[in-house]
Amino acid sequence: MSQATVLTTANFKTSVAKGVTLVDFWAEWCGPCRMMAPVLDELAQEFAGKAVVGKVDVDSEGALAEEFEVQGIPTLLIFKDGELVNRFVGVTQKARLVEALTTASA
């Protein structure tokens, strides 16, 4: 079971409005997305209380993917208090995400 919060059009804006949120735009059929899943679960545990890790399924939430100009998946967006502060596309090393989340949390 994933440690990440499922984000939809209904709860997206309120979920990223306060604090730091890492949002994973993914799809079930995406191999690289499946590779990132355990890394995101680790980040959700390591940053519990400091940042939220959320997932947006691009197949069921196409409007959100379009709004944030997601061209390829996985796309990882980091928000701070509702503002987009960082973007990663493709498989991303955990260390880069830790650094980006730490910077955003400072």
Secondary structure, DSSP 8 states (H G I E B T S, - for coil): --SSEE--TTTHHHHHSSSEEEEEEE-TT-HHHHHHHHHHHHHHHHTTTTEEEEEEETTT-HHHHHHTT--SSSEEEEEETTEEEEEEESS--HHHHHHHHHHHH-
